[in-house]
Amino acid sequence: MAPPELYPDIQPFATGEVVLDPPHVMVWEQSGRTDGVPVLFLHGGPGAGANASNRRFFDPAYYRIIIYDQRGAGHSRPLGTLKDNTTSHLVADIEVLREHLGIESWLVFGGSWGATLALAYAQAYPERCLALILRGIFLCRPCEVDWFIRGMGTFFPEHWRAFAEHLPAEERSDLLSSYYRRLCDPDPAVHMPAAHAWSRWEGACSTFKSNPAVLADFGRDDVVLGLARIEAHYFVNEIFLRPGALIDSIAHMRHIPGFIVQGRYDMVCPIRTAQDLARTWPEAELTVVSEAGHSSLEPGIRQALVTITNRLRDRSLGGEQR
């Protein structure tokens, strides 16, 4: 049997907005089956925003697919806003959206930062989670942030030089703080070039083989500001959680069915973090995809993710809600 591929592109059957605490407005959409099993897609970054391809990991004849843009990201407004933008705010926003849509519980699917946020949400509201599907695990520990800022340069030295040398020589001793200062500058002539440099760095390291389509997506003006500014904001502030909080709180959610998909050669979120999570949460199923990097659209990654959503479909996960 051939491995599963992404489902065909579909259009939403509903879209809307939720007014949060000022100045934030959250934009959401639903696609697939109106009375299907709800699945929430949490995008990466933080700040990257969602896109149409995110709908394609789920059988639209079975799932009610909910996708939204987190604070400051994508179509949510205002783009790149850092005010009241913390992990606890994002977790609370998920509950606001769940209640707004009248959903009792849902499957939660997140990659990279989306996996981080999924863990934080599941630990706060375990009773709302039917299962977790996590890809490219990131816990924002100091070693992981240092790897993102400097360590990836071991494998991508030419891209790291471009990232570092965007800054004047006198600002290169602390790349994260220097970038954060520029990204927060109100002048677009300062923050936009820094945002593009940051985003190019991440995009260049995100796939096992160079992928022009991924690089182009990381270069869009409507992506780079939210991605770079909000990522730096969360990195500088250690995702607004105490060190080790996500690992230390696994006990609150160990009963939730869990699936972890990790690229063997993920340079953005190295496999060590996924292994650490799997050892702490042995009930979760870990799938390591050979010849794959970080992106959810890597062939082996997307096949593994669709396989899992199909398996849960075939088990009639949450079928009593239909």
ZARONU-784495 format. One record per residue (C-alpha): residue in one letter; x, y, z. Coordinates in steps of 0.1 Angstrom, whole numbers, plus 5000, padded with zeros to 4 digits. Example, Ala and Ser with C-alpha at 12.3 -4.5 7.8 and 13.67 -1.06 7.14 Angstrom:
2
REC|A|5123|4955|5078
REC|S|5137|4989|5071
//
This chain:
322
REC|M|5000|5000|5000
REC|A|5013|5034|4990
REC|P|5021|5058|5019
REC|P|4994|5084|5025
REC|E|4997|5119|5010
REC|L|4982|5152|5020
REC|Y|4944|5154|5014
REC|P|4933|5177|4985
REC|D|4930|5214|4991
REC|I|4896|5225|5004
REC|Q|4880|5258|5013
REC|P|4866|5267|5047
REC|F|4829|5264|5054
REC|A|4831|5291|5080
REC|T|4854|5320|5090
REC|G|4852|5345|5118
REC|E|4869|5367|5144
REC|V|4870|5368|5182
REC|V|4877|5401|5199
REC|L|4902|5394|5227
REC|D|4916|5419|5252
REC|P|4926|5451|5234
REC|P|4942|5454|5209
REC|H|4940|5418|5199
REC|V|4916|5403|5174
REC|M|4919|5365|5167
REC|V|4909|5352|5132
REC|W|4897|5316|5128
REC|E|4884|5293|5101
REC|Q|4867|5259|5100
REC|S|4868|5233|5072
REC|G|4859|5197|5066
REC|R|4828|5181|5081
REC|T|4806|5204|5100
REC|D|4796|5177|5125
REC|G|4830|5159|5124
REC|V|4854|5152|5152
REC|P|4870|5186|5161
REC|V|4907|5190|5155
REC|L|4926|5221|5164
REC|F|4957|5230|5144
REC|L|4983|5251|5162
REC|H|5008|5269|5139
REC|G|5045|5273|5146
REC|G|5067|5302|5152
REC|P|5056|5316|5175
REC|G|5043|5342|5151
REC|A|5044|5322|5119
REC|G|5007|5322|5112
REC|A|4986|5295|5096
REC|N|4981|5287|5059
REC|A|4958|5267|5036
REC|S|4981|5237|5035
REC|N|4974|5231|5072
REC|R|4940|5218|5064
REC|R|4954|5190|5043
REC|F|4966|5167|5072
REC|F|4931|5157|5080
REC|D|4904|5137|5062
REC|P|4878|5163|5056
REC|A|4850|5137|5054
REC|Y|4857|5129|5091
REC|Y|4873|5159|5108
REC|R|4860|5193|5117
REC|I|4892|5212|5111
REC|I|4897|5244|5132
REC|I|4927|5267|5123
REC|Y|4934|5301|5137
REC|D|4962|5327|5139
REC|Q|4977|5333|5173
REC|R|4981|5368|5187
REC|G|5001|5390|5165
REC|A|5004|5364|5138
REC|G|4990|5358|5103
REC|H|4956|5375|5098
REC|S|4950|5382|5135
REC|R|4954|5418|5144
REC|P|4975|5438|5149
REC|L|5004|5419|5132
REC|G|5035|5416|5153
REC|T|5020|5431|5184
REC|L|5038|5421|5216
REC|K|5015|5436|5242
REC|D|4999|5409|5264
REC|N|5015|5383|5241
REC|T|5026|5354|5264
REC|T|5022|5317|5266
REC|S|4994|5320|5293
REC|H|4976|5345|5270
REC|L|4978|5320|5241
REC|V|4966|5291|5262
REC|A|4936|5313|5274
REC|D|4929|5322|5238
REC|I|4925|5285|5229
REC|E|4898|5282|5255
REC|V|4881|5313|5243
REC|L|4880|5298|5208
REC|R|4868|5264|5220
REC|E|4839|5280|5239
REC|H|4831|5304|5210
REC|L|4827|5274|5187
REC|G|4808|5253|5212
REC|I|4833|5224|5212
REC|E|4835|5201|5243
REC|S|4869|5186|5235
REC|W|4892|5182|5205
REC|L|4922|5166|5190
REC|V|4951|5190|5193
REC|F|4977|5190|5165
REC|G|5008|5212|5167
REC|G|5043|5214|5152
REC|S|5074|5232|5165
REC|W|5061|5261|5186
REC|G|5026|5246|5180
REC|A|5038|5215|5198
REC|T|5051|5237|5227
REC|L|5017|5255|5229
REC|A|4998|5222|5226
REC|L|5018|5208|5257
REC|A|5011|5240|5277
REC|Y|4974|5238|5268
REC|A|4970|5201|5275
REC|Q|4987|5206|5309
REC|A|4963|5234|5318
REC|Y|4931|5218|5303
REC|P|4937|5180|5300
REC|E|4900|5173|5300
REC|R|4896|5192|5267
REC|C|4921|5171|5248
REC|L|4911|5139|5230
REC|A|4947|5133|5218
REC|L|4979|5152|5210
REC|I|4998|5150|5177
REC|L|5031|5168|5181
REC|R|5058|5174|5154
REC|G|5093|5189|5157
REC|I|5095|5192|5194
REC|F|5106|5226|5209
REC|L|5106|5233|5247
REC|C|5125|5267|5245
REC|R|5152|5255|5270
REC|P|5183|5277|5269
REC|C|5203|5251|5251
REC|E|5176|5250|5223
REC|V|5175|5288|5219
REC|D|5213|5289|5218
REC|W|5212|5261|5192
REC|F|5188|5282|5170
REC|I|5209|5313|5173
REC|R|5243|5298|5169
REC|G|5244|5261|5169
REC|M|5227|5256|5135
REC|G|5257|5275|5120
REC|T|5277|5243|5125
REC|F|5258|5228|5096
REC|F|5248|5260|5077
REC|P|5278|5282|5081
REC|E|5271|5303|5050
REC|H|5235|5310|5062
REC|W|5247|5318|5097
REC|R|5272|5343|5084
REC|A|5245|5361|5065
REC|F|5223|5360|5097
REC|A|5251|5374|5119
REC|E|5265|5398|5095
REC|H|5232|5416|5090
REC|L|5241|5432|5123
REC|P|5270|5457|5127
REC|A|5301|5440|5141
REC|E|5296|5458|5175
REC|E|5262|5441|5179
REC|R|5272|5405|5172
REC|S|5283|5395|5207
REC|D|5247|5389|5217
REC|L|5228|5382|5185
REC|L|5194|5375|5202
REC|S|5193|5408|5222
REC|S|5206|5428|5192
REC|Y|5180|5413|5169
REC|Y|5152|5418|5194
REC|R|5161|5454|5198
REC|R|5160|5460|5161
REC|L|5128|5439|5156
REC|C|5110|5460|5183
REC|D|5121|5493|5167
REC|P|5090|5512|5155
REC|D|5108|5522|5122
REC|P|5100|5497|5094
REC|A|5134|5507|5079
REC|V|5150|5491|5109
REC|H|5127|5462|5119
REC|M|5118|5449|5084
REC|P|5153|5442|5072
REC|A|5160|5425|5105
REC|A|5128|5404|5102
REC|H|5138|5393|5067
REC|A|5173|5383|5079
REC|W|5159|5363|5108
REC|S|5133|5346|5087
REC|R|5157|5337|5059
REC|W|5180|5321|5085
REC|E|5152|5299|5099
REC|G|5138|5290|5064
REC|A|5172|5280|5051
REC|C|5177|5255|5080
REC|S|5141|5240|5080
REC|T|5143|5213|5053
REC|F|5165|5182|5048
REC|K|5172|5195|5012
REC|S|5170|5231|5001
REC|N|5134|5238|4991
REC|P|5127|5271|4972
REC|A|5090|5270|4980
REC|V|5097|5269|5017
REC|L|5123|5297|5014
REC|A|5098|5318|4994
REC|D|5072|5314|5021
REC|F|5097|5324|5048
REC|G|5104|5356|5028
REC|R|5069|5370|5026
REC|D|5064|5404|5042
REC|D|5032|5392|5058
REC|V|5051|5364|5075
REC|V|5085|5378|5085
REC|L|5074|5405|5109
REC|G|5052|5383|5130
REC|L|5076|5354|5129
REC|A|5108|5372|5137
REC|R|5095|5397|5162
REC|I|5073|5373|5182
REC|E|5099|5345|5181
REC|A|5126|5368|5195
REC|H|5101|5381|5221
REC|Y|5094|5345|5234
REC|F|5130|5335|5232
REC|V|5142|5365|5252
REC|N|5115|5359|5278
REC|E|5120|5320|5280
REC|I|5084|5316|5267
REC|F|5072|5332|5300
REC|L|5073|5299|5318
REC|R|5097|5287|5346
REC|P|5126|5266|5333
REC|G|5116|5230|5327
REC|A|5079|5237|5334
REC|L|5066|5217|5303
REC|I|5086|5186|5311
REC|D|5080|5188|5349
REC|S|5042|5190|5343
REC|I|5038|5160|5320
REC|A|5021|5141|5349
REC|H|4990|5163|5344
REC|M|4985|5149|5309
REC|R|5002|5115|5307
REC|H|4968|5098|5303
REC|I|4961|5117|5270
REC|P|4969|5096|5239
REC|G|5001|5112|5224
REC|F|5019|5109|5191
REC|I|5053|5125|5185
REC|V|5067|5129|5150
REC|Q|5104|5140|5147
REC|G|5127|5144|5117
REC|R|5160|5127|5123
REC|Y|5179|5157|5108
REC|D|5157|5184|5122
REC|M|5182|5213|5126
REC|V|5157|5238|5140
REC|C|5145|5216|5168
REC|P|5170|5188|5172
REC|I|5159|5153|5180
REC|R|5174|5154|5215
REC|T|5144|5174|5227
REC|A|5119|5149|5212
REC|Q|5138|5121|5229
REC|D|5137|5140|5262
REC|L|5099|5144|5259
REC|A|5094|5108|5250
REC|R|5114|5095|5280
REC|T|5093|5117|5303
REC|W|5061|5107|5286
REC|P|5066|5070|5278
REC|E|5030|5064|5270
REC|A|5034|5086|5239
REC|E|5043|5070|5206
REC|L|5075|5084|5190
REC|T|5080|5082|5153
REC|V|5115|5092|5140
REC|V|5115|5100|5103
REC|S|5148|5093|5085
REC|E|5159|5118|5058
REC|A|5137|5145|5071
REC|G|5143|5180|5086
REC|H|5120|5203|5104
REC|S|5092|5213|5080
REC|S|5058|5196|5082
REC|L|5059|5194|5044
REC|E|5089|5171|5043
REC|P|5077|5140|5025
REC|G|5083|5116|5054
REC|I|5070|5140|5080
REC|R|5037|5147|5062
REC|Q|5032|5110|5055
REC|A|5037|5102|5092
REC|L|5013|5129|5103
REC|V|4986|5118|5079
REC|T|4991|5082|5089
REC|I|4984|5092|5125
REC|T|4953|5113|5118
REC|N|4940|5084|5097
REC|R|4946|5059|5124
REC|L|4927|5081|5149
REC|R|4899|5084|5123
REC|D|4897|5046|5119
REC|R|4895|5043|5157
REC|S|4865|5067|5156
REC|L|4883|5090|5181
REC|G|4857|5112|5197
REC|G|4830|5095|5177
REC|E|4804|5101|5203
REC|Q|4805|5138|5194
REC|R|4793|5132|5159
//
